[in-house]
Amino acid sequence: MTRLILIRHGETNWNVERRKQGRNDQPLNETGADQAKLAAQYVKSSYDIRKVWSSPLQRCSATAALFDMPVSTSDHLLEIDYGEWEGLLTSEIEQNFSHLLNGHVDQMDPPGGEMRSNLPVRGHYWIDESQIEEQEGDVVLVGHGGAMKGLLVALLNLPDEAMDTLVIDNCSVSVVEINPNVKSPNRLVALNHTAHLN
């Protein structure tokens, strides 16, 4: 059996400011670097890691490097492209794009960016690319909140709307048991675990 351990990257200054960073390559701040160390220590002590995957952006790759193993990167793991919203504060989006909003900013397709419905599609592409269903042992993936929600929807065969119900905090750990039998579902055994950060 394979367990996929998903770690969201640590805190960045743009996270603190509630600024949409998307594809912008922001580094971890001091708190984020500390969170990354705690998350890596927890995962290394709790799982038998055989492989590490990461988004190519530095806020993820810095955490993945802490596992002292070769890291495979994939553009399928990149965060959503926020288009015209990239670099804007959530409050600025709510003020300047109020005519487009019908609910929360994070439940909308960003103008000029990537449709949210593409996140699970990219999740399926990564499942195929990684051949995760054929792996043995524990696999770590360091990624982004939005893209990881799409991947979870793909892994668990959930409707796209389920992305709106998931919470994935900085350096939280979520775990999916991958069932190699395609007729049996994968199982979500942990979501947004953060006790290691306290």
N, C-alpha and C positions, 0 to 999 in steps of 0.2 A: 504493500500500500504506500502511496505517496501522500505526504502532507505538504500543502503549499502554505507557507507562512508569509503573509503580506504585512509589510511594515510601511507606514506612511512616513515620508521624510520629516525631519525635525523642523522646528520653528525658524522662519525667516523674518526679517524686519517687515516685509510686505504682508506677511500673515498677521503680525501685530497691528499694522495699520489698516487691515481689512482691504488691502489693495489687490486687485486681480493680477496674478503673476503669470498664469498660463504657461506659455512657452518661454517667457523671460527667464534667463538663467541666474536667478538670485541665489546667493550663498546662504548657508545656515548662519544664524546669529549665534551669540555665545550660549544662549539658552538652548537653541536647537542642537548645537554641537554636544552639549551635555546630555540632552535627551537621546541623541543618536548613540552615544556611548552606553547609556543605560539600557536602551532597547537591544543593542547588539549583545551586551553581556547577558541579558535575560534570555534571548533566543539561543545563544551559544550554549548556555547552561541547561536549557530545557529540551533542545532538539539535536538530532544528529544530522547536521547540515552537509549535503552532498553537492549542492550547486547553488549559485547566487545569480539572480537576474536583477537588472536595474534599468530605470529610465536613464538616458544619457545626460540629463541635466544634473548640475553639480549638487543641488540640494538633496538628490537621491544618491548619486555616485559616491558622495562623501560618506554616507552611512554604509553603503554596500562595501566600501573599502575596509571597513572595520572588521569584516569577517576573514580577512587575510586569506582570501581564496581568489582564483580568477573570476572575473565578473563578466557575464554576458549582458550586453545592452540591446535594447530594441526600441525603435521609434514607435512601435505599437503601444508602448508604455508611457509615452509622453502625455503631459497634461492636456486638457482641452485647449484648443486655440480660441482665445477670447476675442479675437478680431478687434473691433473698435473699442472694446472694453479693457483691453490689455493695458495695465498700468494705472487704471482708474480706481479710486476708492469706491466701495459699495455705495456710499452716500452720494457720490457724484453720479453714479449710474442711475440711482433712484431719482435724482433730481433732473438730470439731463436727458434721460431716456424713459421718462414716466409714461409717455404715449405708447411705448412698446410693451410695458410691463403689465402682466396679468397674473400676479402672484409674486413669489420671491424671485430675486435676481438669479439664484442658483437653479431655478427650475425653468429658465428661459434659454432659447438659442441665442447666443451673442451675435449681434449684427456684424456681418463681414467675417465671422469666425466659423467654428465647427458646430454642426448640429449635434445636440446631445445624444440623439439616437445613434450617432456613429460610434459612441464610446463602447457599447456592447459589441458592435461589429469589429472594432479594433481588438476587443477582448478575445473574440473568436479567432482572429488572425494570430494573436499571440499564443493561444492554446495550440494552434496548428504548428506555429513556428517552433515553439519550445518542446513540442511532443510531450507535454507534461503528463498525459495519461499513460505514457510508456516509461516514465521515470521510476526509480526506486528510491526510497528514503525521503528525506526532508529537503525541500527546495525553498529558498528565501527569495522573495521579490520585494524590492524597495521601489515604491512608486508614489503617485500623487492621489489626492483624495478623489477627484472627479473621475480620473481614468480607472482607479481601483474599484469605484462603484460600478462602472461599466463592466469591468472584468468579473466582478462578483455576480452580476446579473447573467453574464454569459456562462460562467461556471455552474451556476445553480439553476439555469434555465428559468429565470424569472422574467416577468414582463418589464419593459423599460421603465415603467412608472415606479418600480421598486427602488430605483436609484434615489428617489426623493425621500425614501424612508430610512436610508442608511446614514449613520454617523461614523466618520472615520477621522479621529483627531490626530494631531501631530505625534509621530512616533508611537502610535497605537499599534497593536499586533492583532491581526485577524488570521484565522486558520481554517482552511478548507481541506477535508479529506477527499482525495481524488479516487474515484472508483474506476478501475480499469475496465469493468464491464459496462459497456455503453448503455445497456438496458437498465442499469441501476444508477440512481442519482448520486452526484457528489453531495457531501454533507458539510454544512457550515458548523464548526464546533467551537469557534470563538470569534467574536466581533468586537472591535474597538477596545481591546484589553489594554488598560493603562496603569495597572497597579505597580508595575516596575518603575514608573516615573515618579512615584511618591517618595 
